[in-house]
Amino acid sequence: MEFIFVLMLIPRSTYLEKELEKRFDLLKLWTFPDKTQFIKDHAESVRAIVGSGISTIDADLISAFPNLEIVASFSVGLDNVDLELCKEKEIRVTNTPDVLTDDVADLAIGLMLAVLRRLCESDRYVRAGKWKKGDYKLTTKFTGKTVGIIGLGRIGQAIAKRAEAFSCPIAYHSRSEKPDMKYKYYPSVAELAANSDILVVACALTQETRNIVNREVMDALGPKGVLINIARGPHVDEPELVSALVEGRLGGAGLDVYQNEPEVPEELFKLENVVLLPHVGSGTNETRKAMADLVIANLEAHFSNKPLLTPVV
Ligand SMILES: O=CC(=O)O
């Protein structure tokens, strides 16, 4: 497909870049030192933007390209895209659901095990030669713990299925009860937290779910409770989380996402009951390739006037 200008905002996948280059005229924003000049020069030509889940696609960016037809995001989350404006301007939006569900759910379970069984800390113990001086301390059992999930969408359900294999009772909170689900529903997040050993954030980030894990929720989870966040940093009141962990009001946390990535509150670096990952939920070779293929398939469908594979708008 020649002379279709596609703008990629940040480098996320060399495979995606190469495959896009085979099919479109790819413009890589990060390679242009003067972004304002770049936008002036290419305002009329850009017909597609490839987003990434972490790059902001707001009113300013959208309005800078009057011939923009589609935003194809290399992510499932679209909280960084102004969806309302896209709707208004009839700009199509796609994301990459399903293909990353397993990886993100696997990682959530990995974080639960890592926090409760202190996997990272005991690895550091061996590497530092401390084992020769004595055994590592006892940790906390995972099997059978009650797992509370905020958001029982695709990823929430995949986490529930995996946790069930560890004999964990499952409970959840979502906007409304899902009658076809056998898990216990709590209409409030604080109630869910009070009745869970491990609380997992697995919902989309929206105005309603921003700071859904606040001080009240952390206090309800309590000094033995563990918070896992594989969704988005702004779901959690981060300064409150740091205080709760530092003061021992919360038992531990496994985090893949933060409010201001790649910044991570340094107070957390000292805590053994915290496992910190650099936003790698979908970060496997297999899944990132599948996500890239889906981005490309959506763009190809759009520019061949075929139905989009994973349309959101
Ligand atoms: O965070 C990653 C995604 O939304 O896919």
The ligand as a MOL file (V3000), in Angstrom:
LIG
                    3D

  0  0  0     0  0            999 V3000
M  V30 BEGIN CTAB
M  V30 COUNTS 5 4 0 0 0
M  V30 BEGIN ATOM
M  V30 1 O -0.1140 -1.9590 29.1450 0
M  V30 2 C -0.2030 -2.5150 28.1120 0
M  V30 3 C -1.3990 -2.5790 27.3150 0
M  V30 4 O -2.3560 -1.8270 27.5710 0
M  V30 5 O -1.4140 -3.3800 26.3860 0
M  V30 END ATOM
M  V30 BEGIN BOND
M  V30 1 2 1 2
M  V30 2 1 2 3
M  V30 3 2 3 4
M  V30 4 1 3 5
M  V30 END BOND
M  V30 END CTAB
M  END
